[in-house]
Amino acid sequence: MATYVLMTKLTPQVVSDPSRRRQYGREWKQAVDRLCPGIKWLAHYALLGPYDFLDIYEAPDEETAAKVSMITHANGAQKAESWPAIPYVRFLDLAREVGEGL
């Protein structure tokens, strides 16, 4: 399975009511688990910066990763981006292959 990083920025409406944050999170997670059963969650972080959350997960394909972003948008995200993540050792292998081919 491929690894993805989900960067999420919540809407002002969701952020304005901290008492409902846990409920929003549960609803989002239930929707993702129901609609994307192949997802394996690796990490979940709250951030202090331009994004509110960072999630690292494995998905069977890019279509499933796209669904995760769509579900995130539908559940209170102003911005949700799923980025493919390549393990560094594999990245070095790819760089070597490119360098040898030039």
Beta strands, then each sheet from edge to edge (+ up, - down):
strand 1: 2-10
strand 2: 40-46
strand 3: 53-59
strand 4: 77-85
sheet 1: 2+ 3- 1+ 4-
end
